[in-house]
Amino acid sequence: MVNTASKLFKALCSMVVMLALVASITSIHVSAASHGIYTATAAPHYRHPNTGVIEDSGGEGSAVLGQSMTDSATDTHALVEVDANGNTYATIRLKLSQYTSNQQFYIDTTGNGSYTPVSATIMQEDYANDTTDYRIKVPSENTIIRCTMYVEPMGRNVVWYITLSNLQSGSGDFITSITVNNTPVQEPTVPAQPQEPSQSQQESSAPETISSETTSSETASSEITSETPSETSSVLGIQEFDVTSDTSSDIVSESDGANTAVIWGVIGGVVAVIIIGGCIWYFCFFKKKN
């Protein structure tokens, strides 16, 4: 009887541990951004943010100098766009354009640490601040982006990484390339008594036609003039997002609420299993023994 009670107690403890692990895994919030346009914080890393390995030829001896260099070359502002088909695009803003060249970007499409090159489109150049915006396609906003460029004063290529975080609805001063769908829900109309509509009513009831044009990112965005570069496109991108910022925020809030409900549900299940197991052990074994 004692051995049976001991085995049952061990099995119950194992079940509790497994449920606790499930609860901890469920509480990790990793969700892809929904259809919309977001500003993001870009963080440069001289070391790989996961493995800590320095791929640049400067090595461990240049870790401090290398991190300082990557901080100087990477702007902390970035843009993330998710189109209606779920494709994610990141716009990275690099600095020191007059001292660097041959900027290349790589992404890990399989998640095993193997990076493949990805094409980049120049969205705009700011000659006053010496910055250039590069738009690339990424698996998600959580992707670690590998960057290389030739630094003329150093006479060699440098390698570093960029991660994106802190997504906020908006486009900032970036040029956008997608159109966010925002179809308003029409309220049901109440039939009116037959009457001859006046001229003002006819004018007010005339349907509005809203048209939008999607600019090709591979052609129009790469044409940069010596005048105010892409100023009109930037303004259109900001106006475009203002119409849809509320919808994107609601989607993110609903996702957070659903994750919280799942976590509390799992924790409640763990507590219930502990109480039931304790009652079984007490009434079936401990009480009989006494």
C-alpha positions in Angstrom: 0.0 0.0 0.0 2.8 2.4 0.9 4.6 1.6 -2.4 1.5 2.2 -4.4 0.9 5.6 -2.7 4.5 6.5 -3.3 4.2 5.7 -7.0 1.0 7.6 -7.3 2.5 10.6 -5.6 5.6 10.6 -7.9 3.3 10.3 -11.0 1.3 13.3 -9.7 4.4 15.3 -9.2 5.6 14.5 -12.7 2.3 15.6 -14.1 2.5 18.9 -12.2 6.0 19.6 -13.5 4.9 18.9 -17.1 1.9 21.2 -16.8 4.1 23.9 -15.4 6.5 23.6 -18.3 3.6 23.9 -20.7 2.4 27.1 -18.9 5.9 28.6 -19.1 6.1 27.9 -22.8 2.7 29.3 -23.5 3.5 32.5 -21.7 6.3 33.3 -24.2 4.9 36.0 -26.5 6.2 35.5 -30.0 3.7 36.6 -32.6 4.1 38.0 -36.1 3.0 41.5 -36.8 -0.4 41.7 -38.6 -1.1 43.5 -41.8 0.0 47.1 -41.4 2.9 49.6 -41.3 5.1 50.0 -38.2 8.1 51.9 -37.1 10.7 49.8 -35.2 13.9 50.1 -33.1 17.0 48.8 -34.9 19.7 47.5 -32.7 23.2 46.8 -34.2 25.3 43.8 -32.9 29.0 43.3 -33.5 28.5 39.8 -32.0 25.8 37.5 -33.2 22.9 38.2 -30.8 22.2 34.5 -30.2 25.6 32.7 -30.4 27.9 35.6 -29.4 30.3 34.7 -32.2 32.1 37.6 -33.9 32.2 37.0 -37.7 34.1 40.2 -38.6 37.8 39.8 -39.2 38.6 42.2 -36.4 37.8 39.4 -33.9 37.7 39.5 -30.1 40.5 42.0 -29.9 38.3 44.6 -31.7 35.0 43.8 -30.0 34.7 47.2 -28.3 35.8 49.2 -31.3 33.7 47.0 -33.6 30.5 47.6 -31.6 31.2 51.3 -31.6 31.6 51.3 -35.3 28.4 49.4 -35.9 26.6 51.8 -33.6 27.8 54.7 -35.7 26.8 53.0 -39.0 23.3 51.9 -38.0 20.4 54.3 -37.4 18.1 53.2 -34.6 15.0 53.9 -36.6 13.6 51.3 -39.0 10.3 50.5 -40.8 8.4 47.2 -40.9 5.7 46.6 -43.5 3.4 43.6 -43.6 1.2 43.3 -46.8 -2.2 41.7 -47.1 -0.6 38.4 -48.1 1.6 38.2 -45.0 4.8 39.2 -46.7 7.1 41.2 -44.3 9.5 43.9 -45.5 12.1 45.8 -43.4 13.6 49.1 -44.2 17.0 49.6 -42.6 18.6 53.0 -42.4 22.4 53.0 -42.6 24.6 56.0 -41.9 28.1 57.0 -43.0 27.1 56.6 -46.7 29.9 58.8 -48.0 32.5 56.6 -46.3 31.0 53.2 -47.1 29.9 51.2 -50.2 28.7 47.7 -51.4 26.1 47.3 -48.6 24.8 43.7 -48.6 22.1 42.0 -46.5 21.6 38.4 -45.6 18.8 36.5 -43.7 18.4 33.1 -42.1 15.5 31.6 -43.9 15.7 28.2 -42.2 16.5 29.2 -38.7 19.7 27.0 -38.5 22.2 29.9 -38.7 22.8 29.6 -42.4 22.5 33.0 -44.0 21.5 33.7 -47.7 21.8 37.0 -49.5 18.7 39.0 -50.2 18.2 41.8 -52.7 17.9 45.4 -51.3 16.1 48.4 -52.8 17.3 51.9 -52.1 14.2 53.8 -50.9 15.7 57.2 -50.3 19.0 59.0 -49.6 19.4 61.8 -47.1 22.5 63.7 -48.2 22.2 66.2 -45.3 22.4 63.4 -42.7 24.5 61.1 -44.8 22.0 58.2 -44.5 20.5 55.7 -47.0 17.3 53.5 -46.6 17.4 49.9 -47.8 14.3 47.8 -48.1 14.6 44.0 -47.9 12.1 41.1 -47.6 12.4 39.1 -44.3 10.6 36.1 -42.9 9.3 38.1 -40.0 10.1 41.2 -37.9 12.0 38.9 -35.5 14.6 37.9 -38.1 18.3 38.5 -37.3 19.6 40.5 -40.3 23.3 40.0 -41.3 25.0 43.1 -42.9 28.2 43.7 -44.6 29.7 46.8 -46.2 33.1 48.1 -47.4 34.5 50.9 -45.1 36.9 53.0 -47.1 39.0 54.4 -44.2 39.5 50.8 -43.0 40.1 49.4 -46.4 38.1 46.3 -45.8 34.6 44.8 -45.4 32.9 44.7 -42.0 30.3 42.3 -40.7 27.6 42.9 -38.1 24.0 42.1 -37.3 20.7 44.0 -36.8 17.6 43.1 -34.8 14.3 44.8 -34.8 12.0 45.4 -31.8 9.4 47.7 -30.2 7.0 47.9 -33.2 4.7 50.9 -33.1 2.0 51.8 -35.5 3.2 54.5 -38.0 5.6 55.2 -40.8 7.7 58.1 -39.4 9.8 59.7 -42.1 10.2 56.5 -44.1 8.8 55.8 -47.6 6.1 53.1 -47.6 5.5 50.6 -50.4 2.3 48.9 -49.4 -1.4 49.8 -49.2 -3.2 48.9 -46.0 -6.7 47.6 -46.6 -9.2 49.6 -44.6 -12.8 48.9 -45.8 -15.3 50.6 -43.5 -18.4 48.7 -42.5 -21.5 50.3 -43.8 -24.5 50.7 -41.4 -27.8 49.3 -42.5 -30.1 51.8 -44.2 -33.7 52.4 -43.1 -36.1 52.6 -46.1 -37.5 56.1 -46.5 -40.9 57.2 -47.6 -41.1 57.7 -51.4 -40.5 61.4 -52.1 -38.8 63.5 -54.7 -35.2 64.1 -53.6 -34.0 67.6 -53.6 -30.9 68.8 -55.4 -28.9 69.0 -52.2 -29.9 65.4 -51.2 -28.9 64.1 -54.6 -25.5 65.7 -54.3 -24.9 64.4 -50.7 -26.0 60.8 -51.6 -23.7 60.5 -54.6 -21.2 57.7 -54.0 -17.7 58.6 -53.2 -15.0 57.0 -55.2 -11.7 56.5 -53.4 -8.9 55.2 -55.5 -5.4 54.2 -54.5 -2.3 53.4 -56.5 0.3 51.0 -55.4 3.8 52.2 -56.3 6.3 49.5 -57.5 9.1 49.3 -55.0 11.5 47.9 -57.6 11.3 50.9 -60.0 9.9 54.1 -58.7 11.5 53.9 -55.3 15.0 53.6 -56.7 14.8 56.7 -58.8 16.3 59.5 -56.6 16.5 63.1 -58.0 18.8 65.9 -57.0 15.8 67.9 -55.7 13.8 66.9 -52.6 14.2 63.1 -52.9 10.9 61.2 -52.7 9.3 63.9 -50.6 5.9 63.3 -52.1 6.0 59.6 -51.6 6.9 60.1 -47.9 3.9 62.3 -47.3 1.6 59.9 -49.0 3.0 57.1 -46.9 2.2 59.0 -43.7 -1.3 59.9 -44.8 -1.9 56.3 -45.9 -1.1 54.9 -42.5 -3.1 57.5 -40.5 -6.3 56.0 -41.9 -5.4 52.5 -40.6 -3.4 53.0 -37.4 -6.5 52.3 -35.2 -7.2 49.0 -36.9 -3.6 47.7 -36.4 -3.6 48.7 -32.8 -6.9 46.8 -32.1 -5.5 43.6 -33.8 -2.4 43.7 -31.6 -4.5 44.3 -28.4 -6.8 41.3 -29.2 -3.8 39.1 -29.7 -2.3 40.0 -26.3 -5.7 39.4 -24.6 -6.0 35.9 -26.1 -2.5 35.0 -25.0 -3.2 36.1 -21.4 -6.4 34.1 -21.3 -4.5 30.9 -22.4 -1.9 31.4 -19.7 -4.4 31.8 -16.9 -6.3 28.8 -18.2 -3.2 26.6 -18.0 -2.3 27.9 -14.5 -5.8 27.1 -13.3 -5.5 23.6 -14.7 -2.3 23.1 -12.8 -3.9 24.2 -9.5 -6.9 21.9 -10.1 -4.7 18.8 -10.8 -2.7 19.5 -7.5 -5.9 19.8 -5.4 -7.5 16.6 -6.9 -4.4 14.6 -6.6 -3.9 15.6 -3.0 -7.5 14.6 -2.2 -7.1 11.2 -3.8 -3.9 10.5 -2.0 -5.4 11.6 1.4 -8.7 9.6 1.2 -7.4 6.5 -0.6 -4.1 5.9 1.1 -3.2 8.2 4.1 -6.7 7.9 5.7 -6.9 4.1 5.2 -3.4 3.7 6.7 -4.4 5.6 9.8 
